[in-house]
Amino acid sequence: MHVFVTGGSGLTGPAVVTELVAAGHTVTGLARSDTAAARLASLGATPLRGSLDDLESLRRGAEAADGVLHMAFGGDFADPDDMMRRDRAAIEALGEALAHTGKPFVSTSGTLVMPIGRETTEQDEPDAAGIAGFRIPGERACLASRGVRASVVRLAPTVHGPGDYGFIGMLVDTARKTGVSAYVADGANRWPAVHRLDAAVLFRLALEKAPAGSVLHGVAESGVPFRAIAETIARGLGLPAVSVTPEEAAGHFASPFMAVVYGIDAPVSGSGTRELLGWVPARPSLLDDLTHGDYLAAPR
């Protein structure tokens, strides 16, 4: 299969491109810079210059491919409405280019769109009023694509692995800077997690065989207690693990938004996805990765 990929040079994207190439697929990757183009080429993909705002480049890439994997997402988190509009416009352009071809179209979202406070499944409705509600219009735009085998992969907020500069990498950085590894309140809130290489396999399986209309959860661990994450970081850095109140968290973490994210109880099941696609996550757990990976090896 010839796959057009957006976001292939980002954090998770290179692992996905590598997985697709190793499985015998050919990949064209959207590249908005010379650096991104060089990264894609080094992975065995053919770069196509363009950006999410260049809808014509998206259409060209999709029309020339046998399937599309859309992972790119960006913008200013201070303006989530603008991020939502850009993402939805890009997804609609890709879907229109694939219309009535029956080709696979996989788009990416996050499990933080789901209701909080209980373990949710692929069958539950997302929460439009939640912290990641701005991702929901993109999900709906993908699944509404006409005559396309469309599916959505919701990734856990923690996609861990070497070089991670996401939520967990930022949490480690905050611990180094403040001298304590903090959790909010009693730290009993739960975070789902998935290793980057397991997520890459899931994206490939979604392209190859996910039925039209599938909503998939990229979750290997349904809910790791946040206190356990903070205590593992504390042991690795030789720092105390401390509780902060929700009010204190707003000043302790990188931003008030991050303070809210780190305090959310958001367990999610991925059992339906495993059963549907035969996906078997096999890489290290989040706490194992924190203990034995590169998170604590040196300042980022």
HUZILIN-V551921 format. One record per pair of residues at least 4 apart in sequence whose C-alpha atoms are under 6 Angstrom apart, sorted by the first residue. I is the first residue (numbers start at 0). GAP is how many residues later the second one is. If there is no record, write none. Layout:
{{I GAP} {I GAP}}
//
This chain:
{{0 24} {0 65} {1 23} {1 24} {1 25} {1 63} {1 64} {2 24} {2 62} {2 63} {2 64} {2 65} {3 23} {3 24} {3 25} {3 57} {3 61} {3 64} {4 24} {4 63} {4 64} {4 65} {5 23} {5 24} {5 64} {5 65} {5 66} {6 6} {6 64} {6 65} {7 5} {7 6} {7 21} {8 4} {8 5} {8 27} {14 185} {15 184} {19 5} {20 4} {20 5} {26 18} {27 17} {27 18} {27 19} {28 18} {28 19} {29 17} {29 18} {29 19} {30 5} {30 6} {30 16} {30 17} {30 18} {30 19} {31 17} {31 18} {31 19} {36 10} {39 5} {40 4} {40 5} {49 4} {49 7} {51 38} {58 4} {58 35} {58 38} {61 35} {62 34} {66 36} {66 37} {66 38} {67 37} {68 37} {68 38} {69 37} {70 37} {74 8} {83 50} {87 50} {94 4} {94 50} {98 47} {98 48} {98 49} {99 46} {99 47} {99 48} {101 45} {101 46} {101 47} {102 45} {102 46} {103 45} {103 46} {103 103} {104 44} {104 45} {105 44} {105 45} {105 46} {106 45} {107 44} {107 45} {107 46} {108 44} {108 45} {109 44} {109 45} {109 46} {110 43} {110 44} {110 45} {111 20} {112 13} {112 14} {112 19} {112 20} {113 12} {113 13} {114 12} {115 149} {115 150} {116 148} {116 149} {118 148} {118 149} {119 148} {119 149} {120 148} {127 5} {128 4} {139 4} {142 7} {142 70} {148 63} {149 62} {149 63} {150 62} {150 63} {150 64} {151 63} {152 63} {152 64} {153 63} {153 64} {154 63} {155 36} {155 37} {155 62} {155 63} {157 35} {158 35} {158 36} {158 37} {159 35} {159 36} {160 34} {160 35} {161 132} {163 5} {164 4} {173 4} {174 4} {174 5} {174 6} {179 59} {179 60} {179 61} {180 49} {180 53} {180 60} {181 48} {181 59} {181 60} {181 61} {182 4} {182 44} {182 60} {183 59} {183 60} {183 61} {183 79} {184 58} {184 59} {184 60} {186 39} {186 40} {187 37} {188 36} {188 37} {188 76} {189 33} {189 34} {189 35} {189 36} {189 75} {189 76} {189 77} {190 32} {190 33} {190 75} {190 76} {191 29} {191 30} {191 31} {191 75} {192 26} {192 27} {192 28} {193 25} {193 26} {197 83} {204 4} {205 4} {215 57} {216 53} {218 51} {219 61} {221 45} {221 46} {221 47} {222 44} {230 10} {233 4} {233 5} {233 6} {233 7} {243 4} {243 5} {244 4} {248 4} {248 10} {249 6} {249 9} {252 6} {273 4} {273 5} {283 4} {287 4} {288 4} {289 5}}
//
